Amino acid sequence: AGNDLFNAVQSWVGHWPGGLAVATILSCAIFSAISGSSVATAATIGTVAIPAMISRGYERSFVYGLLAAGGTIGILIPPSIPMIIFGFVMSASIVDLFLAGIGPGLLLTAFFVVYVVLWAHFGGGQHKAPRASWSERRRATLRAFPTFALAILVLFGIYFGVFTPTEAAGVGFVAALIITLVIQRSLTTGELFVIARDSARTSVMVLFIIAGAKVFGQALALYQIPQEVTAAVVVNLVLPVAFIGGICVLLLVMGCVLETLSMMLLMLPIIEPSLRDLAIDPIWFGVIFTMMMECALITPPVGLNLFVIQAVASADERSPSVSTGDVARGVFPFVLLIIMCVVLVIAIPEIALYIPFYL
């Protein structure tokens, strides 16, 4: 699915300045509507995009940073695993959270695309692919159509209440198997076993990282460090905008040392009473919180996407040894873009709230 999706998007935008990089961002955005996971988005698109971009002469640190950042779109455009957790902890509507993530998700995607085009035009190198013919575009798009249909199935199924967000994961998995094994016949049973084995290897690596981060998070929690810092922010910032700004700064700092699930479970119960007292819309705040989680996923030393892209890049036999530092060097501009997008959502709440409450 990732390969077909990337090829289809590339056929339309590959001839732009930085076309492969633009195709990578757009592929991440579309795949986000299927996965709901930053790690899955980064790993799936990364296996296709990293070799393609490096073979075209893109700077390696830029490629790695782009994929790590592009993967974060996976938790903003619905469905989103962190939004499900947020909705459960804060007793907020998960469907409304999903709908509220669409506007900021598209805005962040546009930010990334504009940055990539400007980067390519003003110094990063054009790296244009040959313009695809209309017949090539048609073939590539038809090839990827089941992937688009799968995304629509998941989103509309959740929106119209056909299945819950949790059930959507199972529906998406079964539909993906039917598409690849029965309709397209692009996979054999043996290839499916190889994919499962490779996925298990990546998942085990990621789970070990999460386990280590959770142990570290528990150590901090035993000393009440996150709770005390959060409580200090909650007590001292009594204006809604100042409160949200303080929480964002706190999340940015804590994201460097805590993994996202630990941050959510430690901080949200402390924050919830202040949201009610300050009359802050929990759906709006949930989107802002999720966007700051995106920063946490790509800020060293425990940014999970850094390790995922490092593992994916190292698995490519044509790539030299890749360290997390190589990936981290490329993410800084994208962290700034995420922060800029957060500022816009804070300043203009309708970016998040228009779709769930006005459409």
N, C-alpha and C positions, 0 to 999 in steps of 0.2 A: 504493500500500500504506500509506504513512504517513497519508494523508488518511482512508482507510477505518478504519484502526486507531484514530486519534485520535477520530473520530466515534463509534466503537463504545464506547470507554472513557468518553468524555464522556457518553454516554447513560446510563451507570450511576452515575457519580459527579459529574456536572456540577452537581447541586443541593446538593452539600456546600458548606460554607464553603471558599472558594478552590477550587471544583470544577474549573475549567479548569486551574489549576496542578496539582492532583492528577492530572487526566487526562494532563497533559503528562508527569509523572514516571512514571506507570504505562505510558504509551505508550513512553517511552524504555526502560523495563525489558523490555517485551515485544519491542520491535524489536531490543534487544540480542541476543536469542536467534537473530536472523537475521544480523546484520551482523558482529559481532565487532570493530567499529571505533567508537571514540569520535566521530571526525569525521563518519562516515556517520550515526550516530545523531543527533547534534546537528543536522546539516544537514537530514536528512529530516524529523524531527519539528518542527524549528524553522520550516520553510517553512509549516507548517500552524498551529502553535501561536502563533507570534508575532503574526500579524494577528488571530487569534481573541481572544487575551488582551488585546491593546491596545485592541481595539474594545469590550471589556467594562470598560475603565477601570483595568486593572492598571498599576501604576507601571512605566515602561519599564526602569529599571535592574534591578528585581526580575525582570521577564520575561527579560531577557537573561542575568542571572546564573543563573536557574533552568534555562534551556536549556543553557547552558554546562556547568553541574554535572550536569544530567540526562544529557547525552551521555556523561559519564565512566562511567556504569553500563555502557556498551557494551563496556568492556574488562574488566569483572569478571564479569558473567553470561556464561556460555559461549555460543558460541565466542568466543575472545579472541585477537587478534593478538599483544599483548605476552606473553601466557602461552605462545604457541607459540614465540616468540623465547626466552623464559626457559627453557622446556623444552629447546630445542635447545642453548643455551649451557651449561646446567647438567646436561645429560643426565638430566633428570627426566621422568617420565611425563606427557605432555600431557593424556591422558584424565583422570588423577587431578587434575591442576591444574584442568581444566575443572570437574570435579565439586566440587572444593574451593571454587571460586568461587561456587557457587550459594548457599550459606548466607550468606556475607558480602554477596553481591549483593542478596539479599532483605532482609537486615537494613538495608543502606544505603538501599534503596528505602523501607523503613518509616520510617527516620529522616527522609528527605526529606519523605514524606507527612505525618508528624506535625508537622514544623516548619511546613509550608505551611498546614495546618489551623489551628494555633495562631496563626500570623502573621495569617491572615485573620480569625480570631475576635477577637484582642486588639488590632488596630490597622491591619491592612493593608486592611480592607474585606472584606465577605462575598463580593461578586462572584459570587453564585449564579446559575446558569443555570436556566431553567425545568425542572421535573422532567419527564423524558421518560416517555411512556406505555409500557406493556409491549409494545405493537405496534411502537412506534418502536425500543425496545431490541432486539426480536427482529430487525427488518429491519437495523439497524445491525450487530448481531453476526453475522448471516448474511453480510452484505456483507464483513465483515472476516475471516470464517472461513478463507478461503484463506491469509491472512497468519498466523493461528495455526497452521494446518496446516503451513505452510512452516517455522515455527520448530520444531515438533515433529519434522518430517522431518530437519532439520539436526542437532538434538540427539541424537535416537535413532540416527540413522545413524552419528554419531561414537561414541556410547556402545557400540553393539553391534558396532562394527568393520566396518560395511558400507563405509565410506569413511574416508579419513584427514581430519584437519582441513583440510588444503590442498584436497583434492578436494571437501570440503563447500562451499567457496566457489563452485566451478564448478557443483555440483549446485544450490545455492541460486539462482544466477543464472539457470540454464536453467529451473528450476521457476518462478521469478518471471516470466520471459518467457512461459511457457506459460499461467500464470494470467491475466496482464494482456492478452495478445494473443489467446488462443484461448478460454479458459473464460469470463472476464468480458467480454472484448472492450471493455475500458475505455480502450484505447489504440489509436490508428491508427499506421501507419508514420510519418506526418508528425509526430505528437505524440512518438513515440519519438525521432525525430531532434532535436526541440526539447529533450527531456529530456537527451539525450546532450550536446547543445551546452551547456546550462546546467550540467550536471555537470562538463563539461570546464573551463568558466570557473572554477567554484569549486575544482576540483582543481588547476588551474594556479596559482591564488592561493595555495592551501595548499602546493603543492610549492615555490613560490618562498620561502615562509616557512621551510619545512623546510630548503631549501638554505642560506638565510642562517644559520639556527640551527646547521646542521652545520658551516659554515665557522667560525663562532664557537667551536663545540665543538672543532674540530680545532686552532684556535689555542690554546685552553686545554690541549688534550692535548699539544701540542708542548712546552709549558712544564711538563708533568707535574703540573699543578695538581690535577685530579680524582684521579689515581692516588696522589699523595702524601697528599692529605687522607684518602682512603679507607684507605690503608695506615696512617695515624696512628690512625684509629678502630679498625681491625682489631687493631693491636698493643696498644693501651692498654685496650681493653674486653674483659675475659676472662670475665665472667659472661654466660651466654646472654641473659638479659633485658636487661642493660645493653648488650650488643652490638647486639641488635635495636633497642633504643631509640636508640642512637647512630646506627645506619644510617638509621633513620626521620628523625631530625633532619637528617642530612646530605642525604638525598634531598629533604626539604622545602626546604632552602636551595639545593641545586644545581638543583632543578626550576625555580627562578626564572630561571636563565641558560642551561640546557641543555635541548634537546628530549629526549623520552623514549628514543628509540632510542639516541642517543649515550650517555645515562646508563647504559643497560643494557649496552651493549657495552664501555664503559670500566670499569664498576664490578664487574660480575658475576665476571669472571675473577679479580679480586683478592679478592673476598668468598668464593668457593667453598671454598678450603682451610680457612678459619675455620669455615664451616658444618660441615664434617666433624669438625674438632677439637673443636668445642663440642657435637657431636651434636644439631644443630638440624635438624628435619625440613625437607627442601628444599621439599616441597609446601606446608607451612604458611608457610614463609618466602616462597615464590613468591606466595602470595595477599597477604601483607603488602606485599611489594615492589610488586605490581600496584596495590594501593590507594594507595600513596604516589605511583605514577605518575599516578593520578587527580588528586592535588593538583597535580602538575607541569603537567597539561593546562589548569588554570584559574588558575594563578598568574602574574601579569605579571612581566617584560615579554614572555616568549616562550611563554606558555600557548597552545597551538595552538587550543583550543576558543574562546578569546576572539576570535581572528581569524575563525574560521568563523562564529560567531554575528554578529560585526560585518558580515561579508559578506552573510549571509542577511538580516539586518535592513535593511541598506542597499539590498538589491535590492527591498524592498517600497516601491512608489511612495508609499504613504500615510505612510511613516516619514520623519522629518527625517534629516539627516546623522547617522550613528552612528559614534562613535569606540570604540576598544578600551577607553578609560578608562570609557566609559558601561557597557560590559559588566563590566569589572573591579570596579566599585563594587558590583555585585550578587552577586558570587561569595563574598564573605568569610564569610557565615554557613554556606555549604555546605562551604567548606574546613574550618571548625571541626567540622562534622558528620562529614566523612570522617575527620578525625583522631580524633574520639570513637569511631567505628566501628573504626578501627585499634587503638585502645587495648583495646577489648572483645575483638577477635580475638586480641590478644597475651595478654590475661588469661585468655581461655577458648578455647584452641585447637580445642576440639570444634566450635565454630561453623563452622570451615573443614573440619575433618578427619572429622566424623561421617559425611557422605554418602559420601566415597570409601572409607573404611576400616571403617565399622560397618554400612552398609546392604548 
